[in-house]
Amino acid sequence: MNINGKTRLFAIIGNPVSHSLSPAMHNAAFAELGINAAYVPIKADNIEQTVAGLRTLGFVGASVTVPFKETVMGCLDKIDPTAAKIGAVNTLAFRQTDQEKICICNGYNTDWIGSNSALAQVIDLKGATALVIGAGGAAKAVVFGLLTAGAKVTIANRTQEKAEGLALELGCDSVPFENIATTSADILINTTTVGMAPHSGRSPVASELLPNYQVVMDIVYAPLQTTLLKQAIACGCKVIDGLDMLLYQGVEQFRIWTGVQPPPSVMRKALLKAIDKL
Ligand code: ATR
């Protein structure tokens, strides 16, 4: 990488960020396309000060991760209507105005696009039915994406009131977790942390239920092949691992920042290499 006076700067801001896979993914795309840019992790304590710092230093774009996706919204000049509806921003784009010499910061949400693009590789979402496990921030983006694409969604969560609340907010159904055995759907999506290392032996759904679904997606990517996905493969389901949602939300970020469609295969290869080093 040749860093010089013309290098455009990008960052991921969050806390923690030391294990983020996003630098590998975006820097690989910049290198592949010959774009003079660098993407670095920045551990933030105070989100207002961090965004102000990025503006002052002339950063072009940033990813926003846990725990700032909601609070960052108070630091922006403009929020994309879809991100406002989801109530979370994971992408910042800075624009210097020539005349006034001020920096405008716009916020977007690409998580729902990442989820939809990952699913679209294997299934047509229009008219499909989906059971989403979990009712946190990740579930909100996933459910929003599914509904936007014309799927019919049911949410189940350990804490049922949260599933009911999210279903009411987004306009879909919810079922008590104990009833998922009798809820049929084309797609099953895990948006919880169940199955994540060091508890990788766990799965959010009993294996005998998996033949009920054509497609099983897990947003957990460490390990890449979760117990849920291993069992789904054994049942003949099509599976989507957690790297694909990360990948395609990054593809959309890259497009917002540069106006260029980056190569997903190069980015996925970089993600796989980076995950191996975790
Ligand atoms: P995120 O923003 O990553 O979605 P979150 O908002 O903390 O994180 O949501 C985590 C989700 O995982 C929630 O749906 C949570 O269930 P509760 O609402 O009952 O807390 C779910 N979750 C986390 N640990 C879980 C576990 N051990 N079993 C079942 N669900 C779990």
Residues whose N, C-alpha, C, O or C-beta is under 5 A from the ligand:
A	BS01	ATR	G134 A135 G136 G137 A138 A139 N157 R158 T159 K162 T191 T192 T193 V194
